[in-house]
Amino acid sequence: QLQLVESGGGLVQPGGSLRLSCAASIFTLDDYAVGWFRQAPGKEREKVSCITTSTGSTNYADSVKGRFTISRDNAKNTVYLQMNNLKAEDTAVYYCAAEFMGPTIEAMCVPMFFGSWGQGTQVTVSS
C-alpha cells in the first residue's frame, strides 16, 4: 500500500506563503497522478491541484490559479505545493493523494479517483 505523508502546514497571515510537501513511501512515483485537495469545516473536499509524475502536466482549481504552484521531485518521491498570496478562504486541512495515472490529469483531478491518501496537514490563514 502506497503511504503518503504531508508536511509544511501551519498558521500564516493573509498574503503570506507556505510550501506543503507530500512524501511517498514507494521507490518511485513514476506514472502516477498526485493531487492536493482541501477540506474546510462543513464543506466537501475539493480539488486544489494535480500533477502527473511522468510528464509534469498540471491542473489547478480556478480559485488558486496564479497563486499556487504544484511541482514534483521524482528522485525524492515528493510532490510540493507552493502557496503564495494566501487568503483566509484558503484555510482548510490539505490532503495529498496518489493514484495510477489515467487518461488526462484534468479528468483525474477529482477526489473520488484517488485511492491513496495522506493524513492531512492544517493550513490556517489569519491575522
C-alpha positions in Angstrom: 0.0 0.0 0.0 1.3 3.4 -1.0 1.8 5.6 2.0 1.8 9.4 1.8 3.0 11.9 4.4 2.2 15.6 4.2 4.1 18.3 5.9 4.5 22.1 5.9 1.2 23.3 7.1 0.8 26.0 9.8 -0.5 29.4 10.6 0.2 32.3 8.3 -1.0 35.8 7.8 -3.0 36.8 4.8 -0.7 37.5 1.9 1.9 35.1 3.2 3.3 31.9 1.8 3.6 28.2 2.7 5.1 25.2 1.0 3.5 21.8 1.5 5.3 18.6 0.9 4.0 15.1 0.1 6.5 12.3 0.5 5.6 8.9 -0.9 6.8 5.6 0.6 7.4 3.7 -2.6 10.6 3.6 -4.7 9.3 5.7 -7.5 6.3 7.9 -8.2 6.6 7.4 -12.0 3.3 7.2 -13.9 1.2 8.4 -11.0 -1.2 11.3 -10.7 -0.6 13.1 -7.4 -3.1 15.6 -6.2 -3.6 18.2 -3.4 -7.1 18.5 -2.1 -8.5 20.5 0.8 -11.5 20.4 3.1 -12.7 23.3 5.2 -15.1 22.7 8.2 -18.6 22.0 7.0 -17.6 21.8 3.3 -16.9 19.0 0.9 -13.3 18.0 0.0 -12.3 20.0 -3.1 -9.6 20.0 -5.7 -6.6 22.3 -5.3 -4.1 21.0 -7.9 -2.9 17.8 -9.5 0.3 16.7 -11.4 1.5 13.8 -13.4 4.8 12.5 -12.1 5.9 11.3 -15.5 5.4 14.4 -17.7 4.8 17.1 -15.1 1.4 18.1 -16.6 -0.6 20.1 -14.1 -4.2 21.1 -13.3 -5.4 23.8 -10.9 -8.7 24.9 -9.4 -9.7 28.3 -10.6 -9.5 29.7 -7.1 -5.8 29.0 -6.8 -4.6 29.7 -10.3 -1.7 32.3 -10.3 -1.1 31.8 -6.6 -0.3 28.1 -6.1 2.2 26.0 -7.9 2.5 22.2 -7.8 5.8 20.5 -8.6 7.5 17.2 -8.2 10.9 15.7 -7.5 10.8 12.1 -8.6 14.2 11.4 -7.2 12.9 12.2 -3.8 9.4 10.7 -4.4 8.0 14.0 -3.3 5.4 16.4 -4.6 5.2 20.1 -3.4 2.6 22.7 -3.3 3.9 26.3 -3.1 1.2 28.6 -1.9 1.6 32.3 -2.3 -0.6 35.3 -1.5 -2.7 33.2 0.9 -6.2 34.2 1.7 -8.5 33.5 4.7 -10.6 31.3 2.4 -7.6 29.0 1.8 -7.9 27.9 5.4 -8.5 24.1 5.4 -7.0 20.7 6.0 -4.9 19.9 3.0 -4.6 16.3 1.8 -2.2 14.7 -0.6 -3.4 11.8 -2.7 -2.0 9.5 -5.4 -3.3 7.1 -8.0 -2.0 5.4 -11.1 -2.2 7.8 -13.9 -5.4 7.8 -16.1 -6.1 9.4 -19.5 -5.6 13.0 -18.6 -4.7 15.0 -15.4 -7.7 17.2 -16.0 -10.1 14.2 -15.9 -8.3 12.6 -12.9 -8.2 15.6 -10.6 -11.3 14.6 -8.6 -11.1 13.1 -5.1 -13.1 10.0 -6.0 -10.5 8.8 -8.4 -7.7 8.7 -5.9 -7.1 5.6 -3.7 -4.2 6.5 -1.5 -4.4 9.4 0.9 -2.2 11.1 3.4 -3.3 12.1 6.9 -3.7 15.8 6.1 -2.0 19.0 7.3 -3.8 22.0 8.6 -3.3 25.4 6.9 -4.7 28.4 8.7 -4.7 31.9 7.2 -5.5 34.5 9.8 -4.2 37.8 11.1 
